[in-house]
Amino acid sequence: MTRQQDRIGKIGQEHAAAALRRVGVEMVERIGTPTKLIPARMTGTYKVIWGEKVSGDHRGILPGGISVLAETKTIMDRNLVWSDLRDHQPTRLDEHAEFGGVSLLVWVHSTDIYVMRWPIAGFGP
C-alpha cells in the first residue's frame, strides 16, 4: 500500500465513523490492527510486521445494547465489488450477525458514504 492509499484509507475511516454515528451507532471505536515494528540494521528505519487479522474496522453499540461491527472500504472512483473484501472479512461479518449483532459494510465513495447491513442481498463472489 502506498502512502497515498494509506492516507485515503485513514480519511475514509474517519468519514465512516461519522456516518456510523449519524445512523445511530453509539460508542464508535476504531479497531486497531496489531503490528510490530522491527528495527532495520544501520538504516534507522523499521519494518512493519502485521499481527493477527481483526474482525472489522469499527465497533459500536446500538440503543438497547446490540453490538455493531463495521468493515469500511474506501473505493472512491468505482463501484465496490466482492474482491475488494479480504478473505476473512465476509466470514467475520457473517459470524457477528449470526451471534445476534448488527454487521455493517461502509463504502466511502467520492459521491457519498453508504452504510449497508450485512449480508447484502445480491452482493457476493
Backbone as CSV, one residue per row, in Angstrom:
resi,resn,N_x,N_y,N_z,CA_x,CA_y,CA_z,C_x,C_y,C_z
1,MET,0.838,-1.165,0.000,0.000,0.000,0.000,0.892,1.239,0.000
2,THR,0.573,2.173,-0.872,1.360,3.402,-0.940,0.925,4.365,0.157
3,ARG,1.736,5.380,0.383,1.382,6.389,1.392,0.083,7.096,1.017
4,GLN,-0.104,7.345,-0.281,-1.332,7.986,-0.754,-2.544,7.111,-0.441
5,GLN,-2.453,5.823,-0.715,-3.556,4.902,-0.423,-3.817,4.835,1.078
6,ASP,-2.757,4.819,1.863,-2.888,4.778,3.316,-3.602,6.024,3.818
7,ARG,-3.233,7.185,3.293,-3.857,8.446,3.698,-5.338,8.476,3.316
8,ILE,-5.658,8.025,2.106,-7.053,7.976,1.666,-7.842,7.021,2.553
9,GLY,-7.252,5.871,2.891,-7.913,4.907,3.764,-8.201,5.484,5.141
10,LYS,-7.253,6.221,5.704,-7.451,6.824,7.026,-8.551,7.874,6.996
11,ILE,-8.578,8.668,5.953,-9.646,9.665,5.810,-10.989,8.945,5.668
12,GLY,-11.006,7.864,4.886,-12.226,7.072,4.738,-12.710,6.519,6.061
13,GLN,-11.785,6.076,6.907,-12.154,5.552,8.223,-12.821,6.637,9.079
14,GLU,-12.300,7.856,9.009,-12.883,8.961,9.766,-14.298,9.267,9.274
15,HIS,-14.480,9.287,7.951,-15.811,9.521,7.378,-16.769,8.393,7.748
16,ALA,-16.271,7.168,7.747,-17.107,6.015,8.099,-17.568,6.104,9.549
17,ALA,-16.672,6.466,10.458,-17.037,6.597,11.875,-18.124,7.656,12.051
18,ALA,-18.002,8.765,11.347,-19.023,9.817,11.429,-20.354,9.316,10.865
19,ALA,-20.310,8.562,9.769,-21.537,8.018,9.177,-22.203,7.032,10.128
20,LEU,-21.420,6.224,10.815,-21.985,5.279,11.787,-22.701,6.033,12.904
21,ARG,-22.110,7.118,13.373,-22.749,7.920,14.420,-24.066,8.521,13.911
22,ARG,-24.063,8.946,12.638,-25.278,9.548,12.067,-26.425,8.547,11.965
23,VAL,-26.118,7.260,11.799,-27.193,6.264,11.706,-27.549,5.676,13.067
24,GLY,-27.006,6.247,14.139,-27.433,5.878,15.478,-26.527,4.941,16.249
25,VAL,-25.345,4.652,15.721,-24.406,3.795,16.445,-23.687,4.649,17.479
26,GLU,-23.703,4.176,18.721,-23.054,4.883,19.827,-21.714,4.221,20.143
27,MET,-20.870,4.935,20.865,-19.566,4.432,21.307,-18.751,3.837,20.148
28,VAL,-18.725,4.528,19.018,-17.974,4.058,17.853,-16.486,4.118,18.169
29,GLU,-15.830,2.968,18.027,-14.391,2.878,18.288,-13.710,2.183,17.120
30,ARG,-12.571,2.697,16.756,-11.738,2.081,15.719,-11.066,0.855,16.311
31,ILE,-11.068,-0.248,15.555,-10.359,-1.456,15.968,-8.947,-1.368,15.400
32,GLY,-7.960,-1.342,16.264,-6.574,-1.219,15.821,-6.032,-2.533,15.284
33,THR,-5.307,-2.458,14.197,-4.657,-3.633,13.630,-3.326,-3.838,14.345
34,PRO,-3.139,-5.013,14.976,-1.873,-5.238,15.691,-0.677,-5.262,14.732
35,THR,0.361,-4.554,15.117,1.589,-4.535,14.319,2.801,-4.615,15.233
36,LYS,3.901,-5.023,14.644,5.192,-4.983,15.328,6.133,-4.192,14.440
37,LEU,6.959,-3.379,15.052,7.971,-2.641,14.310,9.322,-3.282,14.585
38,ILE,9.968,-3.737,13.537,11.277,-4.382,13.641,12.324,-3.405,13.124
39,PRO,13.284,-2.988,13.976,14.307,-2.048,13.507,15.182,-2.675,12.421
40,ALA,15.386,-1.922,11.355,16.284,-2.359,10.292,17.712,-2.020,10.703
41,ARG,18.620,-2.885,10.368,20.014,-2.679,10.769,20.638,-1.462,10.089
42,MET,21.192,-0.605,10.891,22.010,0.536,10.466,21.315,1.516,9.532
43,THR,20.013,1.450,9.352,19.349,2.407,8.460,18.483,3.394,9.209
44,GLY,18.157,3.075,10.472,17.291,3.956,11.239,15.827,3.833,10.856
45,THR,15.487,2.851,10.041,14.095,2.644,9.642,13.545,1.391,10.317
46,TYR,12.262,1.155,10.124,11.606,-0.003,10.712,10.824,-0.762,9.659
47,LYS,10.747,-2.064,9.848,9.924,-2.913,9.004,8.647,-3.212,9.790
48,VAL,7.492,-3.076,9.134,6.218,-3.327,9.797,5.819,-4.780,9.562
49,ILE,5.537,-5.489,10.639,5.038,-6.856,10.575,3.604,-6.823,11.083
50,TRP,2.660,-7.234,10.229,1.255,-7.220,10.612,0.964,-8.398,11.518
51,GLY,0.191,-8.155,12.564,-0.209,-9.196,13.505,-1.447,-9.922,13.006
52,GLU,-2.202,-10.474,13.935,-3.390,-11.233,13.546,-4.449,-10.309,12.955
53,LYS,-5.320,-10.885,12.136,-6.365,-10.123,11.479,-7.448,-9.766,12.494
54,VAL,-8.022,-8.585,12.326,-9.087,-8.144,13.221,-10.438,-8.372,12.556
55,SER,-11.499,-8.344,13.354,-12.838,-8.655,12.856,-13.406,-7.586,11.937
56,GLY,-13.036,-6.347,12.135,-13.565,-5.256,11.321,-12.791,-3.985,11.598
57,ASP,-13.341,-2.873,11.137,-12.669,-1.591,11.319,-13.206,-0.794,12.509
58,HIS,-14.496,-0.947,12.799,-15.104,-0.222,13.913,-16.050,-1.131,14.684
59,ARG,-16.191,-0.826,15.972,-17.191,-1.452,16.833,-18.020,-0.336,17.431
60,GLY,-19.258,-0.686,17.771,-20.137,0.269,18.420,-21.314,-0.465,19.023
61,ILE,-22.247,0.318,19.547,-23.422,-0.246,20.199,-24.649,0.540,19.732
62,LEU,-25.705,-0.197,19.418,-26.988,0.430,19.115,-27.786,0.568,20.411
63,PRO,-28.720,1.514,20.456,-29.578,1.596,21.628,-30.207,0.229,21.909
64,GLY,-30.244,-0.152,23.163,-30.730,-1.478,23.535,-29.592,-2.464,23.732
65,GLY,-28.351,-2.013,23.479,-27.189,-2.850,23.752,-26.781,-3.795,22.641
66,ILE,-27.291,-3.610,21.430,-26.934,-4.501,20.325,-25.558,-4.127,19.790
67,SER,-24.693,-5.136,19.687,-23.324,-4.941,19.201,-23.319,-4.647,17.697
68,VAL,-22.445,-3.731,17.302,-22.274,-3.383,15.888,-20.821,-3.623,15.501
69,LEU,-20.620,-4.311,14.369,-19.302,-4.498,13.774,-19.364,-3.930,12.368
70,ALA,-18.436,-3.049,12.035,-18.443,-2.415,10.719,-17.097,-2.597,10.029
71,GLU,-17.159,-2.952,8.764,-15.988,-3.020,7.885,-16.112,-1.869,6.906
72,THR,-15.029,-1.121,6.719,-15.040,0.035,5.828,-14.176,-0.225,4.608
73,LYS,-14.697,0.163,3.453,-13.942,0.125,2.207,-13.990,1.512,1.588
74,THR,-12.832,2.101,1.367,-12.741,3.406,0.722,-12.361,3.171,-0.734
75,ILE,-13.372,3.160,-1.576,-13.208,2.962,-3.025,-13.840,4.191,-3.661
76,MET,-13.031,5.175,-3.996,-13.531,6.485,-4.379,-14.026,6.588,-5.818
77,ASP,-13.451,5.810,-6.732,-13.663,6.092,-8.147,-14.368,4.986,-8.931
78,ARG,-14.901,3.985,-8.235,-15.597,2.899,-8.933,-16.530,2.215,-7.954
79,ASN,-17.300,1.269,-8.468,-18.212,0.522,-7.601,-17.446,-0.448,-6.714
80,LEU,-18.002,-0.707,-5.563,-17.472,-1.700,-4.642,-17.783,-3.090,-5.187
81,VAL,-16.803,-3.975,-5.196,-17.002,-5.348,-5.664,-16.531,-6.312,-4.577
82,TRP,-17.010,-7.548,-4.669,-16.707,-8.581,-3.673,-15.201,-8.727,-3.454
83,SER,-14.427,-8.670,-4.521,-12.981,-8.879,-4.409,-12.277,-7.754,-3.653
84,ASP,-12.976,-6.661,-3.346,-12.390,-5.613,-2.506,-12.285,-6.061,-1.053
85,LEU,-13.062,-7.078,-0.676,-13.000,-7.619,0.682,-11.867,-8.628,0.785
86,ARG,-11.153,-8.612,1.894,-10.135,-9.642,2.139,-10.849,-10.915,2.555
87,ASP,-10.187,-12.041,2.394,-10.816,-13.346,2.596,-11.527,-13.491,3.936
88,HIS,-10.949,-12.987,5.023,-11.531,-13.178,6.348,-12.693,-12.233,6.654
89,GLN,-12.835,-11.160,5.922,-13.807,-10.129,6.277,-15.270,-10.581,6.148
90,PRO,-15.688,-11.211,5.044,-17.077,-11.680,4.993,-17.395,-12.686,6.096
91,THR,-16.452,-13.554,6.412,-16.658,-14.559,7.461,-16.890,-13.893,8.805
92,ARG,-16.087,-12.895,9.134,-16.232,-12.203,10.415,-17.558,-11.447,10.496
93,LEU,-17.946,-10.807,9.401,-19.226,-10.106,9.387,-20.383,-11.096,9.539
94,ASP,-20.291,-12.242,8.849,-21.310,-13.295,8.974,-21.405,-13.796,10.412
95,GLU,-20.272,-14.107,11.015,-20.252,-14.638,12.381,-20.879,-13.652,13.372
96,HIS,-20.537,-12.391,13.248,-21.069,-11.377,14.151,-22.593,-11.310,14.021
97,ALA,-23.097,-11.341,12.803,-24.542,-11.303,12.577,-25.217,-12.566,13.127
98,GLU,-24.571,-13.717,12.962,-25.134,-14.972,13.463,-25.240,-14.982,14.988
99,PHE,-24.357,-14.263,15.668,-24.405,-14.172,17.124,-25.381,-13.104,17.613
100,GLY,-26.122,-12.486,16.702,-27.141,-11.517,17.082,-26.726,-10.067,16.974
101,GLY,-25.500,-9.812,16.519,-25.051,-8.439,16.332,-25.485,-7.898,14.985
102,VAL,-25.275,-6.631,14.796,-25.538,-5.985,13.511,-24.194,-5.789,12.823
103,SER,-24.052,-6.396,11.649,-22.831,-6.247,10.856,-23.115,-5.267,9.722
104,LEU,-22.182,-4.335,9.519,-22.352,-3.305,8.502,-21.127,-3.239,7.598
105,LEU,-21.373,-2.966,6.335,-20.301,-2.676,5.383,-20.460,-1.207,5.018
106,VAL,-19.423,-0.420,5.261,-19.453,1.008,4.965,-18.570,1.255,3.750
107,TRP,-19.178,1.801,2.699,-18.452,2.101,1.470,-18.317,3.614,1.361
108,VAL,-17.080,4.094,1.417,-16.793,5.511,1.258,-16.442,5.736,-0.207
109,HIS,-17.274,6.512,-0.898,-17.100,6.801,-2.322,-17.022,8.310,-2.485
110,SER,-16.535,8.768,-3.602,-16.395,10.212,-3.817,-17.744,10.923,-3.837
111,THR,-18.833,10.195,-4.126,-20.148,10.820,-4.218,-20.936,10.767,-2.917
112,ASP,-20.637,9.807,-2.029,-21.413,9.645,-0.807,-20.771,8.571,0.070
113,ILE,-21.369,8.341,1.226,-20.965,7.254,2.114,-22.176,6.348,2.281
114,TYR,-21.993,5.072,1.997,-23.084,4.113,2.028,-22.882,3.150,3.197
115,VAL,-23.862,3.089,4.094,-23.825,2.173,5.224,-24.841,1.075,4.928
116,MET,-24.344,-0.156,4.730,-25.193,-1.265,4.292,-25.188,-2.385,5.319
117,ARG,-26.363,-2.914,5.604,-26.495,-4.023,6.553,-26.029,-5.313,5.891
118,TRP,-25.183,-6.045,6.606,-24.614,-7.312,6.131,-25.460,-8.456,6.644
119,PRO,-25.728,-9.498,5.841,-25.314,-9.695,4.467,-26.140,-8.832,3.510
120,ILE,-25.544,-8.494,2.396,-26.159,-7.611,1.408,-26.702,-8.489,0.280
121,ALA,-28.005,-8.416,0.055,-28.633,-9.210,-0.998,-28.013,-8.900,-2.361
122,GLY,-27.637,-9.932,-3.088,-27.072,-9.773,-4.429,-25.600,-9.435,-4.477
123,PHE,-24.978,-9.285,-3.323,-23.548,-8.944,-3.277,-22.792,-10.197,-2.859
124,GLY,-21.954,-10.694,-3.729,-21.219,-11.896,-3.414,-20.152,-12.197,-4.454
125,PRO,-19.509,-13.344,-4.289,-18.425,-13.697,-5.223,-18.954,-14.019,-6.605
